[in-house]
Amino acid sequence: MSKRGTFLQAILLAASACVPIRAGTINYTCDSSIQALSTNQTAAITSSSGGSNGICGYLNSTIAGLYGSAFTNVNANIFIKMGHLTNEVGHSNTIVNFFDAGGYTTIRDALLADASSANDAVATAHLPSSEPSAFNGRGVLLSNANMRALNLGTPARGVNGANTANCSSPGAPDCYDGIITISDSLPLNGHFTFRDLSLSGGPVDFFSIVEHETDEVLGTRSCVTGCGFQLVPNGPTVNFISPTDLFRYHSDGTRSLGEGGNQACEISDSQNACFSLDGINMLLKWNNIASLGDLGDWAEVCDHVQDYAACTVGNLANRDIAPDAEIKLLDVIGYTQVEATPEPSSGVLLAAGLALVALRFLRSYRSRAHASTVSRRRTS
């Protein structure tokens, strides 16, 4: 191969190194009630394929793309519809799978096998080899998507989009890993923004609500208040924990496995609940008061997708899953994070630039050599 071809190959290899690997897929199926929504507040989504108003197309391209570009193994089929909810803007119904006897060991071993990121390294290093006494012998429950991500088997149950009954083949037509219901009466009589930041207040962003509920279908729910299930008809109630509860601490460093208060995580406290990978560095405050909302939500408003209350401040309502919050949480509960794409100032792009300079130099050198040869021939 010529020197020119070698340099061109180097450039192509450098460019290919900047392409992230995407393997995860979230598929949204939209009920006719979603297709009937008016999106006249913005034209940004109407060009998307999938339905006359473009909502389903935007969900399956932009929103699903957020998860697919963040994780290689996030796979879920989700049905989404409008419906009547009481004091909620969104709700999720999620199929869960039970790991009763030896549940903690099963999930710990799976997380150790899955560990690939810096977050995983810290998180798994602080999971004790034996079950923490605070868990009190509880089993572990996993969503279908989380079970797949951790390679703990093939889910055998789904939920029917039409009637929410169980179905036996998740992924088959009308059998889903979860159902998302968006309120048809809240906020402000069913009015939402659709990525429109021009409104000063009132409606909340439709797609941020969907992301919030999608996270829960993926497995971010908390079971600190029990998550009790009867595994056999008329049998005893068995309580479980969820993977997120492995990273729930009081800010005094002890495990938080019960309802308490929403005191700040910046000071030592034995009643609050904080997201932490190691029990030392407190990252975000979980909601720890059930009457305020889900205990798997952040105790904030207008900061993150997973906040316990919907944001109605127009220029803050348009939130997506964030690297320091939802993406980090999903990472440590079993989803494999895509390796970061190099920045334009990285060594890879610098090498490509140097290769281009070298190629130009070779061309210039060959041109000068050819001119010199012609000149010598003319004077001989």
C-alpha positions as CSV (number, residue, x, y, z in Angstrom):
1,M,0.0,0.0,0.0
2,S,1.2,3.5,-0.8
3,K,2.1,6.0,1.9
4,R,-0.9,8.0,0.8
5,G,-3.1,5.0,1.2
6,T,-1.6,4.3,4.6
7,F,-2.4,7.8,5.8
8,L,-5.9,7.7,4.4
9,Q,-6.5,4.4,6.3
10,A,-5.2,6.0,9.5
11,I,-7.7,8.8,9.1
12,L,-10.6,6.4,8.5
13,L,-9.6,4.3,11.5
14,A,-9.5,7.4,13.7
15,A,-12.9,8.5,12.5
16,S,-14.4,5.1,13.1
17,A,-13.1,5.2,16.7
18,C,-15.4,8.2,17.3
19,V,-18.6,6.2,16.4
20,P,-20.4,5.0,19.6
21,I,-21.8,1.4,19.7
22,R,-25.6,1.3,20.0
23,A,-27.4,-2.0,20.7
24,G,-30.2,-1.2,23.1
25,T,-33.7,-0.6,21.8
26,I,-36.9,0.8,23.4
27,N,-40.1,0.3,21.4
28,Y,-43.1,2.5,22.2
29,T,-46.5,1.4,20.9
30,C,-49.0,4.3,21.0
31,D,-52.7,3.9,21.7
32,S,-55.1,5.9,19.6
33,S,-55.6,8.3,22.5
34,I,-52.0,9.4,22.1
35,Q,-52.4,9.9,18.3
36,A,-55.4,12.1,19.1
37,L,-53.4,14.7,21.1
38,S,-53.0,18.1,19.7
39,T,-49.4,19.3,19.4
40,N,-50.1,22.7,17.9
41,Q,-47.8,24.3,20.5
42,T,-44.7,23.3,18.4
43,A,-43.8,22.2,15.0
44,A,-40.6,20.5,16.1
45,I,-42.1,16.9,16.3
46,T,-44.7,17.0,13.5
47,S,-42.2,15.9,10.9
48,S,-41.4,12.6,12.8
49,S,-42.9,9.5,11.3
50,G,-45.5,7.5,13.2
51,G,-49.0,8.9,13.5
52,S,-50.5,12.1,12.3
53,N,-49.3,14.2,15.2
54,G,-45.7,12.8,15.2
55,I,-45.7,11.9,18.9
56,C,-45.1,8.2,18.4
57,G,-42.4,8.8,15.9
58,Y,-40.6,11.2,18.2
59,L,-40.9,8.7,21.0
60,N,-39.3,5.9,18.9
61,S,-36.6,8.1,17.5
62,T,-35.6,10.9,19.8
63,I,-36.7,9.5,23.2
64,A,-35.8,5.9,22.5
65,G,-32.5,7.2,21.1
66,L,-31.6,8.8,24.4
67,Y,-31.6,5.4,26.0
68,G,-30.1,3.6,23.1
69,S,-27.2,6.0,22.9
70,A,-26.6,5.7,26.7
71,F,-26.8,1.9,27.1
72,T,-26.0,-1.1,25.0
73,N,-28.4,-3.5,26.7
74,V,-31.6,-1.5,27.3
75,N,-34.4,-3.4,25.7
76,A,-38.1,-2.9,26.4
77,N,-41.5,-2.9,24.7
78,I,-43.8,-0.3,26.2
79,F,-47.4,0.6,25.5
80,I,-48.4,4.2,26.1
81,K,-51.9,5.6,26.4
82,M,-53.9,8.5,27.9
83,G,-56.1,7.7,30.9
84,H,-57.7,9.0,34.1
85,L,-55.3,9.3,37.0
86,T,-55.8,10.8,40.5
87,N,-53.2,13.3,41.5
88,E,-50.7,12.0,39.0
89,V,-49.5,13.2,35.6
90,G,-48.1,9.8,34.7
91,H,-48.2,6.2,35.9
92,S,-46.5,3.0,35.0
93,N,-47.6,-0.7,35.3
94,T,-44.5,-2.9,35.2
95,I,-44.1,-6.6,35.1
96,V,-41.7,-7.8,37.8
97,N,-39.8,-11.1,38.4
98,F,-39.2,-12.5,41.8
99,F,-35.9,-13.8,43.1
100,D,-36.8,-15.0,46.5
101,A,-34.4,-17.4,48.2
102,G,-30.9,-16.2,47.8
103,G,-32.1,-13.1,46.0
104,Y,-29.4,-10.8,47.3
105,T,-26.6,-13.1,46.2
106,T,-28.2,-13.6,42.8
107,I,-28.4,-9.9,42.1
108,R,-25.0,-9.1,43.6
109,D,-23.3,-11.8,41.4
110,A,-25.2,-10.5,38.3
111,L,-24.1,-6.9,39.0
112,L,-20.5,-8.0,39.5
113,A,-20.6,-9.9,36.2
114,D,-22.1,-6.9,34.4
115,A,-19.7,-4.3,35.9
116,S,-18.0,-2.4,33.1
117,S,-18.0,1.3,34.0
118,A,-16.2,3.4,36.7
119,N,-19.5,3.8,38.4
120,D,-20.0,0.0,38.4
121,A,-16.5,-0.5,39.9
122,V,-17.3,1.8,42.9
123,A,-20.8,0.4,43.4
124,T,-19.9,-3.3,43.3
125,A,-16.9,-2.8,45.5
126,H,-19.3,-1.7,48.3
127,L,-21.8,-4.5,47.9
128,P,-21.0,-6.9,50.8
129,S,-20.5,-10.6,50.1
130,S,-23.3,-11.5,52.4
131,E,-26.7,-9.9,52.6
132,P,-26.8,-6.7,54.8
133,S,-28.9,-7.3,57.9
134,A,-31.0,-4.3,57.1
135,F,-32.6,-6.2,54.2
136,N,-34.0,-8.7,56.7
137,G,-34.0,-11.7,54.3
138,R,-36.0,-10.0,51.6
139,G,-35.9,-11.3,48.1
140,V,-35.2,-9.1,45.1
141,L,-37.6,-8.2,42.3
142,L,-36.5,-7.1,38.8
143,S,-38.4,-5.6,35.9
144,N,-38.4,-7.6,32.6
145,A,-35.9,-5.1,31.1
146,N,-33.6,-5.3,34.1
147,M,-33.7,-9.1,34.2
148,R,-32.7,-9.1,30.5
149,A,-29.9,-6.6,31.0
150,L,-28.4,-8.7,33.8
151,N,-28.7,-12.0,31.8
152,L,-30.8,-13.6,34.5
153,G,-33.1,-15.4,32.1
154,T,-35.9,-14.7,29.6
155,P,-39.0,-13.0,31.1
156,A,-42.0,-15.3,30.9
157,R,-44.8,-12.7,31.5
158,G,-45.9,-9.4,30.0
159,V,-48.8,-7.1,30.4
160,N,-51.6,-6.7,27.8
161,G,-51.9,-3.2,26.4
162,A,-55.7,-3.3,26.1
163,N,-56.8,-4.7,29.5
164,T,-53.5,-4.8,31.6
165,A,-54.0,-8.5,32.2
166,N,-50.9,-10.7,32.2
167,C,-49.8,-12.3,28.9
168,S,-47.2,-15.0,28.4
169,S,-45.0,-13.7,25.5
170,P,-43.5,-10.2,26.2
171,G,-42.5,-8.8,22.8
172,A,-45.4,-10.5,21.0
173,P,-48.2,-8.3,19.6
174,D,-50.1,-6.5,22.5
175,C,-47.8,-8.1,25.2
176,Y,-45.5,-5.5,26.7
177,D,-42.9,-5.2,29.5
178,G,-44.8,-2.2,30.9
179,I,-47.7,0.3,30.3
180,I,-47.4,4.0,30.6
181,T,-50.5,6.0,31.3
182,I,-50.5,9.8,30.9
183,S,-53.2,11.8,32.7
184,D,-56.1,12.9,30.6
185,S,-57.1,15.5,33.2
186,L,-53.8,16.8,34.6
187,P,-52.0,19.1,34.3
188,L,-54.3,22.0,33.5
189,N,-57.1,19.9,31.9
190,G,-54.8,17.7,29.9
191,H,-52.6,20.4,28.2
192,F,-49.0,19.5,27.8
193,T,-46.0,21.1,26.2
194,F,-44.2,19.1,23.5
195,R,-40.6,20.3,23.8
196,D,-41.9,23.9,23.8
197,L,-40.0,26.1,26.2
198,S,-41.8,29.3,25.3
199,L,-44.6,28.9,27.9
200,S,-43.8,30.6,31.2
201,G,-45.7,28.1,33.4
202,G,-48.6,25.7,33.7
203,P,-48.4,22.7,31.4
204,V,-45.6,20.2,31.8
205,D,-43.5,18.5,29.1
206,F,-45.1,15.4,27.8
207,F,-41.9,13.7,26.8
208,S,-40.2,14.3,30.2
209,I,-43.2,12.5,31.8
210,V,-42.7,9.6,29.4
211,E,-39.0,9.4,30.3
212,H,-39.9,9.4,34.0
213,E,-42.2,6.5,33.6
214,T,-39.9,4.7,31.2
215,D,-37.2,4.7,33.9
216,E,-39.6,2.9,36.2
217,V,-40.5,0.3,33.6
218,L,-36.7,-0.2,33.3
219,G,-36.5,-0.8,37.1
220,T,-35.9,2.3,39.1
221,R,-38.8,1.8,41.5
222,S,-38.0,1.5,45.2
223,C,-39.3,-1.2,47.5
224,V,-38.3,0.2,50.9
225,T,-41.9,0.1,52.1
226,G,-42.1,-3.6,51.3
227,C,-43.3,-4.5,47.8
228,G,-45.2,-7.4,49.3
229,F,-46.5,-10.2,47.0
230,Q,-48.2,-13.5,47.5
231,L,-46.2,-15.9,45.4
232,V,-48.8,-18.6,45.7
233,P,-52.6,-18.2,46.0
234,N,-53.6,-17.6,49.7
235,G,-50.0,-17.9,50.7
236,P,-48.0,-15.6,52.9
237,T,-47.0,-12.1,51.8
238,V,-43.3,-12.0,50.8
239,N,-41.5,-8.7,50.9
240,F,-38.8,-7.7,48.4
241,I,-36.2,-5.1,47.7
242,S,-35.3,-3.6,44.3
243,P,-31.9,-3.1,42.8
244,T,-32.1,0.7,43.5
245,D,-32.4,0.0,47.2
246,L,-28.9,-1.4,47.2
247,F,-27.7,2.3,46.7
248,R,-30.1,3.9,49.2
249,Y,-28.3,5.3,52.3
250,H,-29.0,7.7,55.1
251,S,-26.4,10.5,55.0
252,D,-24.8,9.2,58.2
253,G,-23.7,6.2,56.1
254,T,-26.2,3.6,57.3
255,R,-28.6,1.9,54.9
256,S,-32.0,3.5,54.4
257,L,-34.7,0.9,54.2
258,G,-37.8,2.6,55.4
259,E,-39.8,5.8,55.1
260,G,-38.5,8.8,57.0
261,G,-37.8,12.4,56.1
262,N,-36.4,14.5,53.3
263,Q,-33.6,16.2,55.2
264,A,-30.6,17.4,53.1
265,C,-27.9,14.9,52.2
266,E,-25.1,17.4,52.8
267,I,-25.3,16.9,56.6
268,S,-25.3,13.7,58.6
269,D,-28.8,12.4,59.2
270,S,-30.4,9.0,60.1
271,Q,-33.9,9.7,58.7
272,N,-33.3,10.9,55.1
273,A,-32.5,8.8,52.0
274,C,-29.6,9.5,49.6
275,F,-28.4,7.9,46.4
276,S,-24.9,6.8,46.9
277,L,-22.6,4.2,45.3
278,D,-20.4,3.7,48.4
279,G,-22.4,5.0,51.4
280,I,-19.9,7.8,51.7
281,N,-20.4,10.2,48.9
282,M,-24.1,11.3,48.8
283,L,-25.1,12.1,45.2
284,L,-28.8,13.0,45.2
285,K,-31.6,13.0,47.7
286,W,-34.3,10.3,47.2
287,N,-37.9,11.2,48.2
288,N,-38.4,9.4,51.5
289,I,-42.0,10.5,52.3
290,A,-44.6,8.2,50.7
291,S,-47.3,10.8,50.8
292,L,-45.3,13.1,48.4
293,G,-44.9,10.4,45.7
294,D,-42.8,7.4,44.7
295,L,-39.9,6.6,47.0
296,G,-37.8,5.8,43.9
297,D,-38.0,9.5,42.8
298,W,-35.6,12.3,43.6
299,A,-36.9,14.7,46.3
300,E,-36.5,17.7,44.0
301,V,-38.6,19.7,41.6
302,C,-37.5,21.0,38.1
303,D,-34.0,19.5,38.5
304,H,-34.3,16.0,36.9
305,V,-36.6,13.8,34.9
306,Q,-37.1,11.5,38.0
307,D,-38.1,14.3,40.4
308,Y,-41.1,13.4,42.6
309,A,-43.2,16.3,41.3
310,A,-43.8,17.4,37.7
311,C,-42.2,20.7,36.8
312,T,-44.5,23.4,35.6
313,V,-41.9,26.1,34.9
314,G,-41.8,26.3,31.1
315,N,-38.1,26.9,30.6
316,L,-37.2,24.2,33.1
317,A,-39.8,21.5,32.2
318,N,-38.0,20.1,29.2
319,R,-35.8,17.6,31.0
320,D,-34.1,14.5,29.7
321,I,-32.3,11.6,31.5
322,A,-29.1,13.0,32.9
323,P,-25.6,11.5,33.3
324,D,-25.3,12.5,37.0
325,A,-28.7,11.2,37.9
326,E,-30.9,8.7,36.0
327,I,-28.2,7.4,33.7
328,K,-25.8,6.8,36.6
329,L,-28.6,5.0,38.5
330,L,-29.5,2.8,35.5
331,D,-25.8,2.1,35.0
332,V,-25.3,0.7,38.5
333,I,-28.5,-1.5,38.5
334,G,-27.4,-3.4,35.4
335,Y,-27.5,-1.4,32.2
336,T,-24.2,-1.3,30.4
337,Q,-23.2,2.3,29.6
338,V,-22.0,3.1,26.1
339,E,-18.4,4.2,26.1
340,A,-18.2,8.0,25.8
341,T,-17.6,9.4,22.3
342,P,-14.3,11.3,22.2
343,E,-14.5,15.1,22.3
344,P,-13.2,17.1,19.3
345,S,-10.1,18.0,21.3
346,S,-9.3,14.3,22.0
347,G,-6.1,12.5,21.0
348,V,-8.0,10.5,18.4
349,L,-9.0,13.6,16.4
350,L,-5.6,15.2,16.9
351,A,-4.0,12.1,15.4
352,A,-6.4,12.4,12.4
353,G,-5.4,16.0,12.0
354,L,-1.7,15.2,12.1
355,A,-2.3,12.5,9.5
356,L,-4.0,15.1,7.2
357,V,-1.0,17.5,7.6
358,A,1.4,14.7,6.8
359,L,-0.6,13.7,3.7
360,R,-0.5,17.3,2.5
361,F,3.2,17.4,3.1
362,L,3.7,14.2,1.0
363,R,1.7,15.7,-1.8
364,S,3.7,18.9,-1.7
365,Y,7.0,16.9,-1.6
366,R,6.1,14.8,-4.6
367,S,5.1,17.9,-6.6
368,R,8.4,19.6,-5.8
369,A,10.4,16.4,-6.7
370,H,8.6,16.1,-10.1
371,A,9.3,19.8,-10.9
372,S,13.0,19.4,-10.1
373,T,13.4,16.4,-12.3
374,V,11.8,18.2,-15.3
375,S,14.2,21.1,-14.8
376,R,17.3,18.9,-14.7
377,R,16.2,17.2,-17.9
378,R,15.9,20.5,-19.6
379,T,19.4,21.6,-18.8
380,S,21.2,18.4,-19.6
